[in-house]
Amino acid sequence: MSASTKSSIAFNGASGSADHNTEGSELAEWLPPVLSIVAGMVDLIGFFTLGNIFTAHITGNLVLASAAVVRGGPLNLAQALAIPVFIVAVAATWLVAHRSNRHGRALARLLLGLQFILLAAVLVLSTVAKASAEPHGLMAGIAAMLAVSAMACQYALLRLALPRVVSTAVMTGNLTNAILALMEVLSKGSSLTAIDSARLKASLRLLAGFLLGCLVSAAALALVADWAWALPVALAGLAIAVW
């Protein structure tokens, strides 16, 4: 093999690696804030229409179910099922990713498509089957578990395709990151370092996205009731189309 051929192969390999890194950085830049908006929408709409179940903050259901047991009130079955369903959905998402043999951008697109299908199913059950008419009924329970599965897919998507990105649904961690970054700045009495700046910006974007999702979906619920589910479905579909 000639020296020029070797140089060409080396250049192409380096170029491909650079392109992959660029794609990954672009994906990490805009996709998490979009998904945080989706999470805020799904969590709020699910809580108010599907029997007071947290579809994004999964462990919150454990608190509610435990409180019902202690107080002797009726147990919300959907709240109790949310955690095992979430576990199974995360495992199923891993299997899909593993069998697909995709990575990075291609894997993100695949899992975004899976999330879109799950959210679209929730929209159908809510608008056609009128799941919210009986918030603790069978249809509402199925819709809630589908929403939980969609969020499980989102959690797994970030872990598998963008492992360095923090959670887009658990805002406690993002708030902690933002506060710690600010404390670092205050303690040094200087401007943000590159690491602190990146952590602060990422955390604030996700916090703002989740809050925006909650506010917009709350307004949509007041205006169009169950059709508010169309918002996270549309945003999930837009993410696929743009990416």
C-alpha positions as CSV (number, residue, x, y, z in Angstrom):
1,M,0.0,0.0,0.0
2,S,1.4,3.4,-1.0
3,A,2.1,6.2,1.4
4,S,-0.5,8.4,-0.3
5,T,-3.1,5.6,0.1
6,K,-2.3,5.2,3.8
7,S,-2.5,8.9,4.3
8,S,-5.9,9.0,2.5
9,I,-7.3,6.2,4.8
10,A,-6.0,7.9,7.9
11,F,-7.5,11.2,6.8
12,N,-10.9,9.7,6.1
13,G,-10.8,7.9,9.4
14,A,-10.0,11.1,11.3
15,S,-12.7,12.9,9.3
16,G,-15.3,10.3,10.0
17,S,-14.4,10.5,13.7
18,A,-14.7,14.2,13.7
19,D,-18.0,14.1,11.9
20,H,-19.3,11.6,14.5
21,N,-18.1,13.8,17.4
22,T,-19.7,16.9,15.8
23,E,-23.0,15.1,15.3
24,G,-22.9,13.9,18.9
25,S,-22.2,17.4,20.2
26,E,-25.1,18.9,18.1
27,L,-27.4,16.2,19.4
28,A,-26.4,16.8,23.0
29,E,-26.9,20.5,22.5
30,W,-30.6,20.7,21.4
31,L,-32.2,17.3,21.9
32,P,-32.1,17.2,25.8
33,P,-34.0,20.6,26.2
34,V,-36.6,19.4,23.7
35,L,-37.1,16.2,25.6
36,S,-37.3,18.1,28.9
37,I,-40.3,20.0,27.4
38,V,-41.8,16.7,26.4
39,A,-41.3,15.3,29.9
40,G,-42.9,18.3,31.6
41,M,-45.9,18.0,29.3
42,V,-46.3,14.2,29.8
43,D,-45.9,14.5,33.6
44,L,-48.4,17.3,34.0
45,I,-51.1,16.0,31.6
46,G,-50.7,12.5,32.9
47,F,-51.1,13.6,36.5
48,F,-54.3,15.5,35.8
49,T,-56.0,13.2,33.4
50,L,-54.8,9.7,34.2
51,G,-55.6,9.3,37.9
52,N,-52.9,11.4,39.6
53,I,-49.9,9.3,38.4
54,F,-46.5,10.7,37.8
55,T,-45.4,9.5,34.3
56,A,-42.0,11.1,34.3
57,H,-41.1,11.4,38.0
58,I,-41.6,7.7,38.6
59,T,-40.5,7.4,42.2
60,G,-43.1,10.0,43.1
61,N,-45.7,7.2,42.6
62,L,-44.0,5.2,45.3
63,V,-44.5,8.0,47.7
64,L,-48.1,8.4,46.8
65,A,-48.8,4.7,47.0
66,S,-47.0,4.4,50.4
67,A,-49.0,7.3,51.7
68,A,-52.2,5.6,50.7
69,V,-51.2,2.4,52.4
70,V,-50.3,4.2,55.7
71,R,-53.4,6.3,55.7
72,G,-55.6,3.3,54.9
73,G,-57.0,4.9,51.8
74,P,-57.7,3.2,48.5
75,L,-54.6,2.1,46.7
76,N,-54.1,3.5,43.2
77,L,-53.1,0.5,41.2
78,A,-51.5,2.5,38.4
79,Q,-49.2,4.2,40.9
80,A,-48.1,0.9,42.3
81,L,-47.6,-0.6,38.8
82,A,-45.7,2.4,37.4
83,I,-42.3,1.4,38.8
84,P,-42.3,-2.3,37.6
85,V,-43.6,-1.2,34.3
86,F,-40.9,1.4,34.1
87,I,-38.3,-1.2,34.8
88,V,-39.6,-3.5,32.1
89,A,-39.8,-0.7,29.6
90,V,-36.2,0.3,30.2
91,A,-35.1,-3.3,29.8
92,A,-37.2,-3.6,26.6
93,T,-35.7,-0.4,25.2
94,W,-32.2,-1.7,25.9
95,L,-33.1,-4.9,24.0
96,V,-34.3,-2.9,21.0
97,A,-31.1,-0.8,21.0
98,H,-29.0,-3.9,21.4
99,R,-30.7,-5.8,18.6
100,S,-30.6,-2.8,16.3
101,N,-26.8,-2.5,16.5
102,R,-27.1,1.3,16.1
103,H,-25.2,4.0,17.9
104,G,-25.3,7.7,18.4
105,R,-27.5,9.6,16.0
106,A,-29.0,6.5,14.4
107,L,-29.9,5.0,17.7
108,A,-31.4,8.3,19.0
109,R,-33.6,8.4,15.9
110,L,-34.8,4.9,16.5
111,L,-35.7,5.4,20.1
112,L,-37.3,8.7,19.4
113,G,-39.5,6.9,17.0
114,L,-40.4,4.3,19.6
115,Q,-41.3,7.1,22.1
116,F,-43.4,8.8,19.4
117,I,-45.4,5.6,18.9
118,L,-46.0,5.2,22.6
119,L,-47.1,8.8,23.1
120,A,-49.4,8.6,20.0
121,A,-51.1,5.6,21.5
122,V,-51.7,7.6,24.7
123,L,-53.2,10.4,22.5
124,V,-55.6,7.9,20.8
125,L,-56.7,6.3,24.1
126,S,-57.3,9.8,25.6
127,T,-59.2,11.3,22.7
128,V,-60.9,8.3,21.2
129,A,-61.4,5.9,24.1
130,K,-61.9,8.9,26.5
131,A,-59.5,7.4,29.1
132,S,-59.8,10.5,31.3
133,A,-63.5,9.9,31.8
134,E,-62.6,7.3,34.4
135,P,-59.2,8.3,35.7
136,H,-58.9,5.1,37.7
137,G,-60.4,2.9,35.1
138,L,-58.9,0.3,32.8
139,M,-58.3,2.6,29.8
140,A,-56.7,5.3,31.9
141,G,-54.5,2.7,33.5
142,I,-53.4,1.4,30.1
143,A,-52.8,5.0,28.9
144,A,-50.8,5.8,32.0
145,M,-48.6,2.7,31.6
146,L,-47.9,3.7,27.9
147,A,-46.9,7.2,29.1
148,V,-44.6,5.7,31.7
149,S,-43.1,3.5,29.0
150,A,-42.6,6.5,26.8
151,M,-40.7,8.2,29.6
152,A,-38.7,5.0,30.2
153,C,-37.7,5.1,26.6
154,Q,-36.6,8.7,26.9
155,Y,-34.4,7.9,30.0
156,A,-32.8,5.0,28.2
157,L,-32.3,7.0,25.0
158,L,-30.1,9.5,26.8
159,R,-28.2,6.8,28.7
160,L,-27.6,4.8,25.5
161,A,-27.2,7.4,22.8
162,L,-26.0,10.4,24.9
163,P,-24.4,9.0,28.1
164,R,-22.9,12.3,29.2
165,V,-26.3,14.2,29.2
166,V,-28.0,14.6,32.6
167,S,-31.6,13.6,33.1
168,T,-34.3,15.5,31.2
169,A,-37.1,14.5,33.6
170,V,-35.7,14.5,37.2
171,M,-35.3,18.2,37.8
172,T,-33.9,17.8,41.3
173,G,-30.5,16.8,39.9
174,N,-30.5,19.6,37.4
175,L,-31.3,22.2,40.1
176,T,-28.5,20.8,42.2
177,N,-26.1,21.1,39.3
178,A,-27.1,24.7,38.7
179,I,-26.7,25.7,42.3
180,L,-23.3,23.9,42.7
181,A,-22.0,25.7,39.5
182,L,-23.1,29.1,40.9
183,M,-21.5,28.3,44.3
184,E,-18.3,27.5,42.6
185,V,-18.3,30.9,40.9
186,L,-19.2,32.7,44.1
187,S,-16.5,31.0,46.1
188,K,-13.8,31.8,43.5
189,G,-15.0,35.4,43.1
190,S,-14.3,35.0,39.4
191,S,-16.1,34.3,36.1
192,L,-17.4,30.9,35.1
193,T,-14.8,28.3,34.1
194,A,-15.5,26.3,31.0
195,I,-16.7,23.3,33.0
196,D,-18.9,25.3,35.3
197,S,-20.4,27.3,32.5
198,A,-21.3,24.2,30.5
199,R,-22.8,22.6,33.5
200,L,-24.8,25.7,34.5
201,K,-26.1,26.3,30.9
202,A,-27.1,22.7,30.4
203,S,-28.9,22.5,33.8
204,L,-30.7,25.8,33.3
205,R,-31.9,24.8,29.8
206,L,-33.3,21.6,31.1
207,L,-35.0,23.3,34.0
208,A,-36.5,25.9,31.7
209,G,-37.6,23.3,29.3
210,F,-39.4,21.2,31.9
211,L,-41.1,24.3,33.4
212,L,-42.1,25.4,29.9
213,G,-43.6,22.0,29.2
214,C,-45.6,22.1,32.4
215,L,-47.0,25.7,31.7
216,V,-47.9,25.1,28.1
217,S,-49.6,21.8,28.8
218,A,-51.5,23.2,31.7
219,A,-52.8,25.9,29.4
220,A,-53.6,23.3,26.7
221,L,-55.5,21.2,29.2
222,A,-57.7,24.2,30.1
223,L,-58.4,24.9,26.4
224,V,-58.6,21.6,24.6
225,A,-58.8,19.0,27.5
226,D,-57.5,15.5,26.3
227,W,-56.2,16.9,23.0
228,A,-53.4,18.4,25.1
229,W,-51.7,15.1,24.5
230,A,-51.2,16.2,20.9
231,L,-48.5,18.6,22.1
232,P,-45.9,16.1,23.3
233,V,-46.7,13.8,20.4
234,A,-46.1,16.7,17.9
235,L,-42.9,17.7,19.6
236,A,-41.6,14.1,19.7
237,G,-42.4,13.8,16.0
238,L,-40.7,17.1,15.2
239,A,-37.5,15.9,17.0
240,I,-37.5,12.9,14.6
241,A,-38.1,15.0,11.5
242,V,-35.5,17.6,12.3
243,W,-32.9,15.1,13.3
